[in-house]
């Protein structure tokens, strides 16, 4: 593990058990002299870093376009991810195709890294489809809007992976979980689960319950919390006196605290964690400390509770700018590369707008069809109530 926590690595009072902040690249894009986790990203070269930048940049442009669409009345709500791209792309670099990813509702860069189309994300927020992308193809769960509700599901899936392996050892027959595909022969490592949530969700009971079950059943699951410092209008210091990674010890699992704006550090931490998880050493919690540069959602006005000084301070730590500085300083990318990425980002934004303007909202009544696998009395009663309620309005 890294050395003891220094005052520069802590933003407040140091409590016993607070973990040091893992960093590999500083705000200026310079590599720091800490080789503890560096071996986990030794194979990350020019191609991988340029791809990481591309994913982050295109996501940023898509995010801006989606925000504009909401402001223009084309979507009722949008959850921006501006400022959190490195945490998501870096973690994606530590996952394998056979890993099952369970997001919350602002993991846009992570979705992109897993091959999900941005147009599908817009369809979800526009209400056209509840699960527009192919879950089995991408091993990427549908977005979950209810805070922390996805975390017990992720742990249950991870527990099922263990049960499948036990059956395989007993029967000798390969067990295939729903939505999971086999690893290729070149990449035949055990599948695991990665679940994402925010610092606000960390105070929900589902998180505690999930970690208890994950630890008790030694489930192969990575808890990845993006601490963007604000749970809507409540600052993180109000939610917790210590970094969230400190809580892991209470469940008997390992916790890591990483600079969430450092794509290399996040990739290294995720690879380290997934190696432990795949080897059967139990769950791991990663806290990626980042910052929400924009609003919590488009229904939010952060100027009501955040100061301009704070926002300007964190703007200097923008993960996209940090990676660009690294690429330029080390002459890994020239101007033509950055121009090409900008052009791609604009093309993606244009396609997203085109799809959004023609995507029709789904019929509300279809929601009753997906509550249960088979017809159910309760949902049929709810359907009948909805029809009667809807019929009570005068036609325009």
C-alpha positions as CSV (number, residue, x, y, z in Angstrom):
1,X,0.0,0.0,0.0
2,X,1.1,3.6,-0.5
3,X,2.9,5.5,2.3
4,X,1.2,7.2,5.2
5,X,-1.2,10.0,4.5
6,X,0.4,13.4,4.3
7,X,-1.3,16.7,5.1
8,X,-1.3,17.6,1.3
9,X,-3.3,14.5,0.6
10,X,-6.0,15.3,3.1
11,X,-8.6,18.0,2.9
12,X,-9.6,18.0,6.5
13,X,-8.9,16.5,9.9
14,X,-7.0,13.2,9.8
15,X,-8.8,10.4,11.6
16,X,-7.3,7.0,12.4
17,X,-7.6,4.6,9.5
18,X,-7.9,7.2,6.8
19,X,-6.3,5.9,3.7
20,X,-3.7,7.8,1.6
21,X,-4.8,9.2,-1.7
22,X,-3.5,7.2,-4.6
23,X,-2.1,9.4,-7.4
24,X,0.1,8.7,-10.4
25,X,-0.4,11.9,-12.5
26,X,-0.7,15.4,-11.0
27,X,-2.8,18.4,-12.2
28,X,-0.1,19.4,-14.7
29,X,0.0,16.0,-16.2
30,X,3.4,15.1,-14.7
31,X,4.1,11.6,-13.4
32,X,4.6,11.4,-9.6
33,X,7.4,9.3,-8.0
34,X,5.2,6.7,-6.4
35,X,5.6,3.3,-8.0
36,X,3.4,1.3,-5.6
37,X,0.5,0.9,-8.1
38,X,2.4,2.0,-11.3
39,X,3.1,-1.6,-12.3
40,X,-0.6,-2.1,-12.8
41,X,-0.6,0.4,-15.7
42,X,2.8,-0.4,-17.2
43,X,1.2,-1.6,-20.4
44,X,-0.8,1.6,-20.8
45,X,0.9,3.4,-23.6
46,X,0.2,6.0,-26.3
47,X,-2.7,4.1,-27.9
48,X,-4.5,3.4,-24.6
49,X,-4.1,7.0,-23.3
50,X,-5.2,8.5,-26.6
51,X,-8.3,6.3,-26.6
52,X,-9.0,7.3,-23.0
53,X,-8.8,11.0,-24.0
54,X,-11.1,10.3,-27.0
55,X,-13.7,8.6,-24.8
56,X,-13.6,11.4,-22.2
57,X,-13.7,14.2,-24.8
58,X,-16.5,12.7,-26.8
59,X,-18.5,12.1,-23.7
60,X,-18.0,15.7,-22.6
61,X,-19.4,17.0,-25.9
62,X,-22.3,14.5,-25.8
63,X,-23.0,15.6,-22.2
64,X,-23.2,19.3,-23.3
65,X,-25.6,18.4,-26.1
66,X,-27.9,16.4,-23.9
67,X,-28.0,19.3,-21.4
68,X,-28.9,21.6,-24.3
69,X,-31.7,19.2,-25.5
70,X,-33.2,19.2,-22.0
71,X,-33.1,23.0,-21.8
72,X,-34.9,23.1,-25.1
73,X,-37.7,20.9,-23.8
74,X,-36.7,17.7,-25.6
75,X,-36.1,15.7,-22.3
76,X,-37.6,16.2,-18.9
77,X,-34.4,15.6,-17.1
78,X,-30.7,15.1,-17.6
79,X,-27.9,14.1,-15.2
80,X,-24.5,15.6,-16.3
81,X,-21.3,13.7,-15.8
82,X,-18.9,16.7,-16.5
83,X,-15.8,16.4,-14.3
84,X,-16.2,12.6,-13.6
85,X,-15.0,11.3,-17.0
86,X,-11.6,10.1,-15.8
87,X,-13.1,8.1,-12.9
88,X,-15.4,6.3,-15.3
89,X,-13.0,5.8,-18.2
90,X,-10.1,4.8,-15.9
91,X,-12.2,2.2,-14.1
92,X,-13.4,0.8,-17.5
93,X,-9.7,0.2,-18.3
94,X,-9.6,-2.2,-15.4
95,X,-12.6,-4.3,-16.4
96,X,-12.9,-7.3,-18.8
97,X,-15.7,-7.8,-21.4
98,X,-17.2,-10.7,-19.3
99,X,-17.5,-8.4,-16.2
100,X,-21.0,-7.3,-15.5
101,X,-21.3,-3.5,-14.9
102,X,-24.1,-2.1,-12.9
103,X,-24.3,1.8,-13.2
104,X,-26.5,4.4,-11.5
105,X,-27.7,7.1,-13.8
106,X,-24.7,9.4,-14.8
107,X,-22.1,6.8,-15.9
108,X,-22.2,8.1,-19.5
109,X,-18.4,7.8,-20.1
110,X,-18.5,4.3,-18.7
111,X,-21.4,3.3,-21.0
112,X,-19.4,4.7,-24.0
113,X,-16.3,2.7,-23.0
114,X,-18.5,-0.5,-22.8
115,X,-19.8,0.2,-26.4
116,X,-23.2,1.6,-25.6
117,X,-24.4,4.2,-28.1
118,X,-25.0,7.7,-26.7
119,X,-28.3,7.8,-28.7
120,X,-29.5,4.9,-26.5
121,X,-28.8,7.0,-23.4
122,X,-30.9,9.8,-24.8
123,X,-33.7,7.4,-25.5
124,X,-33.7,6.4,-21.9
125,X,-33.9,9.9,-20.5
126,X,-36.4,10.9,-23.2
127,X,-38.7,8.0,-22.0
128,X,-38.7,6.2,-25.3
129,X,-37.3,2.9,-23.9
130,X,-36.5,1.7,-20.4
131,X,-33.5,-0.3,-21.6
132,X,-32.5,0.8,-25.1
133,X,-29.2,-1.1,-25.3
134,X,-28.4,-4.8,-25.6
135,X,-27.6,-5.8,-22.0
136,X,-26.1,-9.1,-23.0
137,X,-23.9,-7.6,-25.7
138,X,-22.3,-5.0,-23.5
139,X,-22.7,-6.6,-20.1
140,X,-24.0,-3.2,-19.0
141,X,-27.1,-3.1,-16.8
142,X,-29.8,-0.5,-17.4
143,X,-29.5,2.8,-15.6
144,X,-31.1,3.0,-12.2
145,X,-32.6,6.3,-11.1
146,X,-33.6,5.3,-7.6
147,X,-30.6,6.0,-5.3
148,X,-28.6,2.9,-4.4
149,X,-31.3,0.5,-5.6
150,X,-28.9,-1.1,-8.1
151,X,-26.3,-2.1,-5.4
152,X,-28.2,-5.0,-3.8
153,X,-29.0,-6.3,-7.3
154,X,-25.3,-6.2,-8.2
155,X,-24.3,-8.1,-5.1
156,X,-27.0,-10.7,-5.8
157,X,-25.6,-11.1,-9.3
158,X,-22.0,-11.5,-7.9
159,X,-23.3,-14.1,-5.3
160,X,-24.9,-16.0,-8.2
161,X,-21.5,-16.1,-10.0
162,X,-20.1,-17.9,-7.0
163,X,-23.0,-20.3,-6.9
164,X,-22.6,-21.0,-10.6
165,X,-18.9,-21.8,-10.0
166,X,-19.8,-24.1,-7.1
167,X,-22.3,-26.0,-9.4
168,X,-19.6,-26.3,-12.1
169,X,-17.2,-27.9,-9.6
170,X,-20.0,-30.3,-8.5
171,X,-21.5,-31.2,-11.8
172,X,-18.7,-30.5,-14.2
173,X,-21.2,-28.6,-16.4
174,X,-20.7,-24.9,-17.4
175,X,-23.2,-22.6,-15.8
176,X,-24.2,-19.5,-17.7
177,X,-25.8,-16.7,-15.8
178,X,-28.5,-14.6,-17.4
179,X,-27.0,-11.9,-19.5
180,X,-23.4,-13.2,-19.1
181,X,-21.3,-14.5,-21.9
182,X,-18.2,-16.7,-21.7
183,X,-14.7,-15.2,-21.7
184,X,-12.6,-15.9,-24.8
185,X,-9.8,-18.5,-24.5
186,X,-7.3,-15.6,-24.6
187,X,-9.0,-13.9,-21.7
188,X,-10.4,-16.8,-19.7
189,X,-10.5,-15.1,-16.3
190,X,-13.4,-15.4,-13.9
191,X,-16.1,-12.8,-14.4
192,X,-16.9,-10.3,-11.7
193,X,-19.3,-7.5,-11.0
194,X,-18.6,-3.7,-10.8
195,X,-21.3,-1.5,-9.3
196,X,-21.2,2.3,-9.3
197,X,-22.8,4.8,-7.0
198,X,-22.2,8.3,-5.6
199,X,-21.4,9.8,-2.3
200,X,-25.0,10.7,-1.7
201,X,-26.1,7.1,-2.2
202,X,-23.5,6.0,0.3
203,X,-25.8,7.1,3.1
204,X,-28.6,4.9,1.9
205,X,-29.3,1.6,3.8
206,X,-29.0,-0.5,0.7
207,X,-25.3,0.3,0.6
208,X,-24.7,-1.0,4.1
209,X,-26.9,-4.1,3.5
210,X,-25.1,-4.8,0.2
211,X,-21.7,-4.7,1.8
212,X,-22.7,-6.9,4.6
213,X,-23.9,-9.6,2.2
214,X,-21.0,-9.2,-0.2
215,X,-18.5,-9.6,2.7
216,X,-20.4,-12.5,4.2
217,X,-20.6,-14.4,0.9
218,X,-17.2,-13.3,-0.4
219,X,-19.0,-12.1,-3.5
220,X,-16.8,-11.1,-6.5
221,X,-17.9,-7.5,-6.6
222,X,-16.2,-4.1,-6.8
223,X,-18.0,-1.2,-5.1
224,X,-17.0,1.9,-7.0
225,X,-18.1,5.2,-5.4
226,X,-17.6,8.4,-7.3
227,X,-17.3,11.0,-4.5
228,X,-18.1,14.2,-6.4
229,X,-18.3,16.2,-3.1
230,X,-22.0,17.0,-3.3
231,X,-25.1,15.0,-2.8
232,X,-27.3,17.5,-4.6
233,X,-27.0,20.5,-2.2
234,X,-25.5,18.7,0.7
235,X,-21.7,18.8,0.9
236,X,-19.8,15.6,1.6
237,X,-18.4,16.9,4.9
238,X,-22.0,16.9,6.2
239,X,-22.5,13.2,5.2
240,X,-19.3,11.8,6.6
241,X,-16.4,12.7,8.8
242,X,-14.0,10.4,7.0
243,X,-13.4,9.3,3.4
244,X,-15.9,6.6,2.3
245,X,-13.0,4.2,1.7
246,X,-12.4,4.1,5.4
247,X,-15.8,2.4,5.9
248,X,-14.6,-0.7,4.1
249,X,-12.6,-1.9,7.1
250,X,-15.8,-2.2,9.1
251,X,-17.0,-4.8,6.7
252,X,-13.7,-6.7,6.6
253,X,-13.0,-5.7,3.0
254,X,-10.2,-3.7,1.5
255,X,-10.8,0.0,0.6
256,X,-8.8,2.2,-1.8
257,X,-8.9,6.0,-2.0
258,X,-7.9,7.3,-5.4
259,X,-7.7,10.7,-7.2
260,X,-10.7,10.3,-9.4
261,X,-9.4,13.0,-11.8
262,X,-6.2,10.9,-12.5
263,X,-7.2,8.4,-15.2
264,X,-4.0,6.4,-14.7
265,X,-4.4,6.1,-10.9
266,X,-8.1,5.0,-11.3
267,X,-7.1,2.4,-13.9
268,X,-4.3,1.1,-11.6
269,X,-6.6,0.9,-8.6
270,X,-9.3,-0.9,-10.5
271,X,-6.9,-3.4,-12.0
272,X,-5.5,-4.1,-8.6
273,X,-8.9,-4.5,-7.1
274,X,-10.2,-6.8,-9.9
275,X,-7.2,-9.0,-9.6
276,X,-8.0,-9.6,-5.9
277,X,-11.6,-10.1,-6.6
278,X,-11.0,-12.6,-9.4
279,X,-8.7,-14.6,-7.2
280,X,-11.4,-15.1,-4.6
281,X,-10.1,-12.6,-2.0
282,X,-13.5,-11.0,-1.6
283,X,-15.1,-7.6,-2.4
284,X,-13.1,-4.3,-2.7
285,X,-14.3,-0.7,-2.3
286,X,-12.8,2.1,-4.4
287,X,-13.5,5.7,-3.5
288,X,-12.7,8.0,-6.5
289,X,-12.4,11.5,-5.2
290,X,-13.6,13.8,-8.0
291,X,-15.9,16.9,-8.4
292,X,-19.2,17.5,-10.1
293,X,-18.3,20.5,-12.3
294,X,-21.9,21.1,-13.3
295,X,-25.3,20.7,-11.8
296,X,-26.5,17.5,-10.1
297,X,-29.3,17.4,-12.7
298,X,-30.8,19.9,-15.0
299,X,-33.4,20.5,-12.3
300,X,-30.7,21.8,-10.0
301,X,-29.0,25.2,-9.6
302,X,-25.6,24.7,-7.9
303,X,-25.1,28.5,-7.6
304,X,-27.6,28.4,-4.7
305,X,-25.3,26.3,-2.5
306,X,-21.7,26.4,-4.0
307,X,-19.4,29.4,-4.2
308,X,-17.7,30.5,-7.4
309,X,-14.3,30.2,-5.6
310,X,-14.9,26.5,-5.0
311,X,-16.0,25.9,-8.5
312,X,-13.0,27.7,-10.0
313,X,-10.6,25.8,-7.7
314,X,-11.9,22.4,-8.9
315,X,-12.1,23.6,-12.5
316,X,-8.3,23.7,-12.4
317,X,-8.3,20.0,-11.7
318,X,-10.4,19.1,-14.7
319,X,-9.5,15.5,-15.7
320,X,-9.8,16.2,-19.4
321,X,-7.3,19.1,-19.2
322,X,-5.0,17.0,-17.1
323,X,-4.8,14.2,-19.6
324,X,-4.4,16.6,-22.5
325,X,-1.4,18.2,-20.8
326,X,0.1,14.8,-20.3
327,X,-0.3,13.9,-24.0
328,X,1.0,17.2,-25.3
329,X,4.0,17.4,-22.8
330,X,5.1,13.8,-23.7
331,X,4.5,14.4,-27.4
332,X,2.1,11.5,-27.6
333,X,-0.5,13.4,-29.6
334,X,-0.2,16.2,-32.1
335,X,-2.7,18.9,-33.1
336,X,-4.3,16.8,-35.8
337,X,-5.2,14.2,-33.2
338,X,-7.0,16.7,-31.0
339,X,-8.8,18.2,-34.0
340,X,-9.9,14.8,-35.1
341,X,-11.4,14.0,-31.7
342,X,-13.2,17.4,-31.8
343,X,-14.7,16.6,-35.2
344,X,-15.8,13.1,-34.0
345,X,-17.3,14.7,-30.9
346,X,-19.3,17.2,-33.0
347,X,-20.5,14.4,-35.3
348,X,-21.7,12.4,-32.3
349,X,-23.5,15.4,-30.8
350,X,-25.3,16.0,-34.1
351,X,-26.4,12.4,-34.4
352,X,-27.6,12.5,-30.8
353,X,-29.7,15.6,-31.5
354,X,-31.1,14.0,-34.7
355,X,-32.2,10.8,-32.8
356,X,-33.6,12.7,-29.9
357,X,-35.9,14.9,-32.0
358,X,-37.5,11.9,-33.7
359,X,-37.6,9.5,-30.7
360,X,-41.2,9.2,-29.5
361,X,-42.0,8.7,-25.8
362,X,-43.2,5.1,-25.1
363,X,-46.8,4.4,-24.2
364,X,-47.1,4.7,-20.5
365,X,-49.2,1.6,-20.2
366,X,-46.4,-0.6,-21.4
367,X,-44.8,-0.1,-17.9
368,X,-47.4,-2.6,-16.5
369,X,-46.1,-5.3,-18.9
370,X,-42.6,-5.4,-17.3
371,X,-43.3,-5.6,-13.6
372,X,-43.6,-9.4,-13.6
373,X,-42.7,-12.1,-16.0
374,X,-46.3,-13.4,-16.0
375,X,-49.7,-11.6,-15.6
376,X,-50.3,-10.4,-12.1
377,X,-53.4,-9.3,-10.3
378,X,-51.8,-6.2,-8.8
379,X,-50.5,-4.9,-12.0
380,X,-53.8,-5.6,-13.8
381,X,-55.6,-3.6,-11.1
382,X,-53.1,-0.8,-11.5
383,X,-53.6,-0.9,-15.3
384,X,-57.3,-0.6,-14.8
385,X,-56.9,2.3,-12.4
386,X,-54.6,4.1,-14.8
387,X,-57.1,3.7,-17.7
388,X,-60.0,5.1,-15.6
389,X,-57.8,8.0,-14.3
390,X,-56.7,8.8,-17.8
391,X,-60.2,8.7,-19.2
392,X,-61.2,11.3,-16.7
393,X,-59.5,14.1,-18.6
394,X,-61.2,16.0,-21.4
395,X,-59.7,15.6,-24.8
396,X,-58.0,18.7,-26.2
